[in-house]
Amino acid sequence: MRIAQVAPLTETVPPTGYGGTELVVSLLTEQLVENGHEVTLFASGDSTTNANLVSVTSASLRNRDLVPIHRWPAYDIRSLLKVKEMQSEFDIIHNHMGYQALPFLDTLKCPVVTTNHNLVADYCSEIYLAYKQMPYVAISEAYKRLNYPDILNYARVIYNGIDVDQFMYRNGHEKRDYLLFLGRVSADKGTAVAIDIAVKLGLPLKVVGKVDVTDQSYFDKEIKPRLDNPLIEFVGEADFAAKTELYSKAIAVIYPIAFAEPFGLVMAEALASGTPVAALDRGSVKEVISDGETGIVASTPDEIVKRFGEVEKISHADCRKRASELFSKERMAMQYEELYRSLIA
């Protein structure tokens, strides 16, 4: 098949640091190329891929200091115009950019599909509803339930994939001596709650993640004061190699999210490292984590603390097996291939 993948331009594909959508797009693109398809990736010019790369910007927008944020949408539109210009070269066009692309995709003669990586927020819901007939992919059953399940045309639910083999797997005999929080440092991700859980457990916690400008106030008010505790280490943003090392040596990943997480790559990556996850029951958590088998799924932070002793009984091999069976990039690509063929037909 001749397949176009349309990525956001904010980060590189794959991202150098934080960037869940861009990582998924990269893994899908490279696996489709490996499977023998002719793939074109629309992404920032500093992206790395074995597909044909088409870009309207030399670098990702976040790395282009001279481009103010209010001009970023112009680059999205330029990329979409390029997609429209080249549409005859594709059998199907796969949109990961989000709602911005919908008005363009609706004008194309080529089959299209959109994966919704983020929740449909109030500010863009009318746009999705205006194009409700277009085919969508939900990245979890929880996502689908939360985002107009009886209105939007969901063609399929496909879990995000990871490259399981890239994650270090340490057997149960190797020492794991700290807890890990990994993700954007924010109220939504529950960073302060993770710190409080670690303190109650009396265990060291490494806090790994970036602080966006919009979350700086939260960091200053809620996180900085908590860093005075010697149990807590703020690592900051980590690259992929550092993340895999951190996952592999953690007793557990603490994941006390405060919103309906659409998927949660961090959970899947932890499992690939053989690391259990202690999470609050929000969004897709129960689809990713099997409660009592590969982690703890709790209703409150206090329940995580109370049940934390269960982590010692969890098999690292079972965690790795769940990641391999449900969240591999090979499985993800196979399911998208099936969907592409049905939409083309």
C-alpha positions as a Python dict, from the first residue, in 0.01 Angstrom:
ca = {
    (1, 'M'): (0, 0, 0),
    (2, 'R'): (100, 361, -55),
    (3, 'I'): (44, 521, 286),
    (4, 'A'): (75, 881, 405),
    (5, 'Q'): (135, 949, 774),
    (6, 'V'): (56, 1309, 877),
    (7, 'A'): (227, 1404, 1204),
    (8, 'P'): (215, 1718, 1419),
    (9, 'L'): (505, 1956, 1360),
    (10, 'T'): (561, 2059, 1722),
    (11, 'E'): (816, 1783, 1795),
    (12, 'T'): (1044, 1573, 1579),
    (13, 'V'): (941, 1222, 1473),
    (14, 'P'): (1055, 1042, 1680),
    (15, 'P'): (1076, 1297, 1962),
    (16, 'T'): (1409, 1364, 2132),
    (17, 'G'): (1236, 1390, 2470),
    (18, 'Y'): (870, 1409, 2562),
    (19, 'G'): (624, 1350, 2278),
    (20, 'G'): (387, 1055, 2295),
    (21, 'T'): (204, 1106, 1965),
    (22, 'E'): (526, 1157, 1770),
    (23, 'L'): (675, 839, 1916),
    (24, 'V'): (372, 634, 1814),
    (25, 'V'): (378, 785, 1463),
    (26, 'S'): (746, 697, 1429),
    (27, 'L'): (702, 338, 1542),
    (28, 'L'): (404, 286, 1313),
    (29, 'T'): (577, 447, 1015),
    (30, 'E'): (897, 245, 1051),
    (31, 'Q'): (710, -82, 1102),
    (32, 'L'): (497, -20, 792),
    (33, 'V'): (815, 46, 591),
    (34, 'E'): (966, -274, 730),
    (35, 'N'): (649, -459, 628),
    (36, 'G'): (708, -353, 268),
    (37, 'H'): (471, -60, 224),
    (38, 'E'): (552, 265, 43),
    (39, 'V'): (520, 522, 322),
    (40, 'T'): (543, 902, 312),
    (41, 'L'): (581, 1086, 642),
    (42, 'F'): (469, 1450, 668),
    (43, 'A'): (665, 1582, 967),
    (44, 'S'): (929, 1834, 1070),
    (45, 'G'): (1244, 1844, 859),
    (46, 'D'): (1467, 1728, 1146),
    (47, 'S'): (1270, 1405, 1184),
    (48, 'T'): (1442, 1068, 1128),
    (49, 'T'): (1271, 801, 918),
    (50, 'N'): (1317, 533, 656),
    (51, 'A'): (1001, 658, 487),
    (52, 'N'): (989, 939, 233),
    (53, 'L'): (1001, 1255, 447),
    (54, 'V'): (806, 1560, 330),
    (55, 'S'): (831, 1876, 539),
    (56, 'V'): (741, 2244, 526),
    (57, 'T'): (972, 2338, 813),
    (58, 'S'): (1342, 2261, 857),
    (59, 'A'): (1305, 2192, 1230),
    (60, 'S'): (1030, 2106, 1475),
    (61, 'L'): (836, 2413, 1581),
    (62, 'R'): (932, 2379, 1947),
    (63, 'N'): (1298, 2393, 1844),
    (64, 'R'): (1256, 2694, 1618),
    (65, 'D'): (1306, 2979, 1864),
    (66, 'L'): (1237, 3241, 1598),
    (67, 'V'): (886, 3111, 1528),
    (68, 'P'): (641, 3243, 1790),
    (69, 'I'): (370, 3001, 1897),
    (70, 'H'): (90, 3204, 1736),
    (71, 'R'): (245, 3126, 1395),
    (72, 'W'): (257, 2750, 1443),
    (73, 'P'): (-89, 2686, 1289),
    (74, 'A'): (34, 2837, 962),
    (75, 'Y'): (289, 2555, 931),
    (76, 'D'): (20, 2295, 1000),
    (77, 'I'): (-188, 2439, 716),
    (78, 'R'): (110, 2445, 482),
    (79, 'S'): (176, 2078, 559),
    (80, 'L'): (-188, 1991, 493),
    (81, 'L'): (-181, 2180, 164),
    (82, 'K'): (116, 1963, 68),
    (83, 'V'): (-83, 1650, 158),
    (84, 'K'): (-370, 1772, -61),
    (85, 'E'): (-132, 1846, -349),
    (86, 'M'): (14, 1493, -331),
    (87, 'Q'): (-305, 1297, -256),
    (88, 'S'): (-304, 1110, -588),
    (89, 'E'): (19, 940, -479),
    (90, 'F'): (-147, 760, -186),
    (91, 'D'): (-389, 475, -132),
    (92, 'I'): (-474, 608, 214),
    (93, 'I'): (-388, 910, 430),
    (94, 'H'): (-353, 865, 807),
    (95, 'N'): (-396, 1181, 1015),
    (96, 'H'): (-229, 1215, 1356),
    (97, 'M'): (-240, 1596, 1360),
    (98, 'G'): (-586, 1619, 1512),
    (99, 'Y'): (-884, 1842, 1446),
    (100, 'Q'): (-685, 2097, 1240),
    (101, 'A'): (-667, 1849, 954),
    (102, 'L'): (-1035, 1753, 936),
    (103, 'P'): (-1157, 2031, 701),
    (104, 'F'): (-873, 1946, 460),
    (105, 'L'): (-923, 1570, 477),
    (106, 'D'): (-1292, 1609, 404),
    (107, 'T'): (-1210, 1757, 62),
    (108, 'L'): (-985, 1472, -51),
    (109, 'K'): (-1074, 1194, -291),
    (110, 'C'): (-823, 959, -127),
    (111, 'P'): (-944, 743, 167),
    (112, 'V'): (-850, 894, 504),
    (113, 'V'): (-849, 795, 871),
    (114, 'T'): (-775, 995, 1187),
    (115, 'T'): (-633, 855, 1508),
    (116, 'N'): (-750, 1060, 1805),
    (117, 'H'): (-450, 1076, 2037),
    (118, 'N'): (-597, 1335, 2271),
    (119, 'L'): (-934, 1383, 2438),
    (120, 'V'): (-1192, 1585, 2246),
    (121, 'A'): (-1194, 1905, 2448),
    (122, 'D'): (-1472, 2165, 2455),
    (123, 'Y'): (-1282, 2409, 2236),
    (124, 'C'): (-1262, 2163, 1945),
    (125, 'S'): (-1565, 1937, 1995),
    (126, 'E'): (-1776, 2127, 1739),
    (127, 'I'): (-1509, 2064, 1478),
    (128, 'Y'): (-1513, 1689, 1537),
    (129, 'L'): (-1892, 1684, 1537),
    (130, 'A'): (-1899, 1873, 1207),
    (131, 'Y'): (-1695, 1588, 1056),
    (132, 'K'): (-1847, 1303, 1254),
    (133, 'Q'): (-1890, 1088, 943),
    (134, 'M'): (-1515, 1060, 885),
    (135, 'P'): (-1348, 739, 1011),
    (136, 'Y'): (-1169, 762, 1346),
    (137, 'V'): (-949, 531, 1552),
    (138, 'A'): (-977, 536, 1931),
    (139, 'I'): (-660, 440, 2120),
    (140, 'S'): (-856, 265, 2397),
    (141, 'E'): (-1208, 155, 2479),
    (142, 'A'): (-1206, 414, 2757),
    (143, 'Y'): (-1123, 686, 2507),
    (144, 'K'): (-1410, 578, 2285),
    (145, 'R'): (-1659, 576, 2576),
    (146, 'L'): (-1557, 929, 2677),
    (147, 'N'): (-1563, 1090, 2332),
    (148, 'Y'): (-1901, 1079, 2160),
    (149, 'P'): (-1915, 698, 2113),
    (150, 'D'): (-2260, 707, 1950),
    (151, 'I'): (-2185, 1006, 1726),
    (152, 'L'): (-1830, 986, 1590),
    (153, 'N'): (-1763, 718, 1330),
    (154, 'Y'): (-1516, 496, 1514),
    (155, 'A'): (-1379, 244, 1268),
    (156, 'R'): (-1171, 58, 1527),
    (157, 'V'): (-998, 67, 1865),
    (158, 'I'): (-621, 19, 1828),
    (159, 'Y'): (-382, 45, 2122),
    (160, 'N'): (-68, 252, 2082),
    (161, 'G'): (239, 39, 2024),
    (162, 'I'): (591, 44, 2166),
    (163, 'D'): (916, -123, 2063),
    (164, 'V'): (924, -377, 2343),
    (165, 'D'): (1273, -498, 2253),
    (166, 'Q'): (1419, -151, 2314),
    (167, 'F'): (1335, -168, 2684),
    (168, 'M'): (1579, -324, 2929),
    (169, 'Y'): (1437, -622, 3109),
    (170, 'R'): (1597, -719, 3439),
    (171, 'N'): (1500, -1042, 3607),
    (172, 'G'): (1363, -1055, 3960),
    (173, 'H'): (1705, -1116, 4115),
    (174, 'E'): (1847, -777, 4022),
    (175, 'K'): (1808, -496, 4272),
    (176, 'R'): (1538, -235, 4225),
    (177, 'D'): (1568, 37, 4485),
    (178, 'Y'): (1344, 337, 4401),
    (179, 'L'): (1001, 441, 4282),
    (180, 'L'): (962, 629, 3955),
    (181, 'F'): (732, 905, 3835),
    (182, 'L'): (775, 965, 3462),
    (183, 'G'): (571, 1210, 3257),
    (184, 'R'): (484, 1575, 3223),
    (185, 'V'): (516, 1744, 3562),
    (186, 'S'): (160, 1866, 3611),
    (187, 'A'): (-154, 1842, 3819),
    (188, 'D'): (-316, 1622, 3552),
    (189, 'K'): (-37, 1368, 3579),
    (190, 'G'): (-47, 1381, 3960),
    (191, 'T'): (320, 1458, 4025),
    (192, 'A'): (265, 1597, 4375),
    (193, 'V'): (44, 1301, 4462),
    (194, 'A'): (318, 1061, 4351),
    (195, 'I'): (563, 1238, 4581),
    (196, 'D'): (321, 1215, 4873),
    (197, 'I'): (272, 841, 4810),
    (198, 'A'): (647, 781, 4811),
    (199, 'V'): (692, 977, 5134),
    (200, 'K'): (416, 775, 5304),
    (201, 'L'): (582, 454, 5187),
    (202, 'G'): (925, 579, 5300),
    (203, 'L'): (1075, 494, 4961),
    (204, 'P'): (1295, 706, 4731),
    (205, 'L'): (1122, 855, 4427),
    (206, 'K'): (1280, 984, 4108),
    (207, 'V'): (1066, 1249, 3934),
    (208, 'V'): (1139, 1246, 3562),
    (209, 'G'): (969, 1478, 3316),
    (210, 'K'): (954, 1820, 3159),
    (211, 'V'): (788, 2127, 3304),
    (212, 'D'): (588, 2315, 3040),
    (213, 'V'): (546, 2691, 3069),
    (214, 'T'): (179, 2638, 3149),
    (215, 'D'): (276, 2410, 3441),
    (216, 'Q'): (550, 2629, 3587),
    (217, 'S'): (322, 2773, 3856),
    (218, 'Y'): (222, 2419, 3962),
    (219, 'F'): (588, 2321, 3980),
    (220, 'D'): (677, 2626, 4189),
    (221, 'K'): (387, 2589, 4433),
    (222, 'E'): (343, 2212, 4461),
    (223, 'I'): (666, 2042, 4358),
    (224, 'K'): (955, 2265, 4468),
    (225, 'P'): (858, 2260, 4838),
    (226, 'R'): (832, 1880, 4828),
    (227, 'L'): (1184, 1848, 4688),
    (228, 'D'): (1322, 1940, 5031),
    (229, 'N'): (1252, 1580, 5136),
    (230, 'P'): (1573, 1374, 5088),
    (231, 'L'): (1368, 1086, 4951),
    (232, 'I'): (1269, 1291, 4644),
    (233, 'E'): (1501, 1351, 4347),
    (234, 'F'): (1396, 1574, 4059),
    (235, 'V'): (1572, 1444, 3747),
    (236, 'G'): (1401, 1661, 3484),
    (237, 'E'): (1343, 1554, 3125),
    (238, 'A'): (1525, 1239, 3014),
    (239, 'D'): (1610, 1106, 2670),
    (240, 'F'): (1507, 757, 2561),
    (241, 'A'): (1824, 581, 2674),
    (242, 'A'): (1801, 736, 3018),
    (243, 'K'): (1431, 647, 3044),
    (244, 'T'): (1491, 280, 2970),
    (245, 'E'): (1759, 266, 3238),
    (246, 'L'): (1530, 437, 3491),
    (247, 'Y'): (1238, 204, 3417),
    (248, 'S'): (1452, -109, 3450),
    (249, 'K'): (1577, -28, 3800),
    (250, 'A'): (1248, 95, 3950),
    (251, 'I'): (1050, -102, 4206),
    (252, 'A'): (735, 39, 4050),
    (253, 'V'): (609, 333, 3846),
    (254, 'I'): (369, 556, 4040),
    (255, 'Y'): (94, 681, 3809),
    (256, 'P'): (-168, 880, 4004),
    (257, 'I'): (-328, 1060, 3710),
    (258, 'A'): (-612, 1303, 3778),
    (259, 'F'): (-785, 1282, 3439),
    (260, 'A'): (-922, 1021, 3200),
    (261, 'E'): (-594, 919, 3037),
    (262, 'P'): (-666, 816, 2674),
    (263, 'F'): (-390, 553, 2677),
    (264, 'G'): (-71, 618, 2875),
    (265, 'L'): (249, 510, 2700),
    (266, 'V'): (436, 532, 3031),
    (267, 'M'): (237, 235, 3164),
    (268, 'A'): (309, 22, 2858),
    (269, 'E'): (679, 117, 2864),
    (270, 'A'): (703, 27, 3233),
    (271, 'L'): (551, -316, 3167),
    (272, 'A'): (798, -373, 2882),
    (273, 'S'): (1074, -316, 3139),
    (274, 'G'): (916, -573, 3370),
    (275, 'T'): (818, -295, 3608),
    (276, 'P'): (478, -297, 3785),
    (277, 'V'): (262, 17, 3782),
    (278, 'A'): (66, 158, 4076),
    (279, 'A'): (-204, 377, 3925),
    (280, 'L'): (-531, 547, 3999),
    (281, 'D'): (-831, 409, 3813),
    (282, 'R'): (-879, 673, 3546),
    (283, 'G'): (-943, 642, 3173),
    (284, 'S'): (-765, 347, 3013),
    (285, 'V'): (-566, 236, 3319),
    (286, 'K'): (-757, -92, 3363),
    (287, 'E'): (-704, -176, 2995),
    (288, 'V'): (-327, -137, 3025),
    (289, 'I'): (-270, -268, 3378),
    (290, 'S'): (-413, -598, 3501),
    (291, 'D'): (-492, -527, 3867),
    (292, 'G'): (-302, -756, 4100),
    (293, 'E'): (-113, -921, 3813),
    (294, 'T'): (95, -644, 3652),
    (295, 'G'): (27, -362, 3896),
    (296, 'I'): (-214, -199, 4138),
    (297, 'V'): (-522, -15, 4016),
    (298, 'A'): (-663, 186, 4306),
    (299, 'S'): (-943, 433, 4372),
    (300, 'T'): (-739, 664, 4597),
    (301, 'P'): (-373, 741, 4675),
    (302, 'D'): (-422, 594, 5023),
    (303, 'E'): (-530, 266, 4864),
    (304, 'I'): (-206, 258, 4666),
    (305, 'V'): (-14, 299, 4992),
    (306, 'K'): (-222, 35, 5169),
    (307, 'R'): (-187, -222, 4889),
    (308, 'F'): (172, -148, 4791),
    (309, 'G'): (298, -468, 4951),
    (310, 'E'): (133, -655, 4664),
    (311, 'V'): (403, -526, 4429),
    (312, 'E'): (656, -772, 4573),
    (313, 'K'): (439, -1063, 4452),
    (314, 'I'): (408, -936, 4093),
    (315, 'S'): (611, -1124, 3833),
    (316, 'H'): (842, -908, 3622),
    (317, 'A'): (804, -1168, 3348),
    (318, 'D'): (424, -1128, 3352),
    (319, 'C'): (464, -752, 3309),
    (320, 'R'): (691, -801, 3009),
    (321, 'K'): (457, -1062, 2860),
    (322, 'R'): (155, -829, 2879),
    (323, 'A'): (346, -554, 2700),
    (324, 'S'): (457, -794, 2427),
    (325, 'E'): (112, -940, 2369),
    (326, 'L'): (-97, -621, 2376),
    (327, 'F'): (124, -320, 2305),
    (328, 'S'): (394, -419, 2055),
    (329, 'K'): (456, -204, 1749),
    (330, 'E'): (414, -515, 1534),
    (331, 'R'): (61, -574, 1665),
    (332, 'M'): (-26, -207, 1621),
    (333, 'A'): (96, -202, 1259),
    (334, 'M'): (-88, -524, 1175),
    (335, 'Q'): (-417, -382, 1304),
    (336, 'Y'): (-369, -58, 1110),
    (337, 'E'): (-291, -256, 794),
    (338, 'E'): (-620, -442, 835),
    (339, 'L'): (-803, -113, 884),
    (340, 'Y'): (-636, 53, 584),
    (341, 'R'): (-738, -233, 357),
    (342, 'S'): (-1098, -220, 473),
    (343, 'L'): (-1120, 158, 422),
    (344, 'I'): (-958, 137, 78),
    (345, 'A'): (-1198, -140, -20),
}
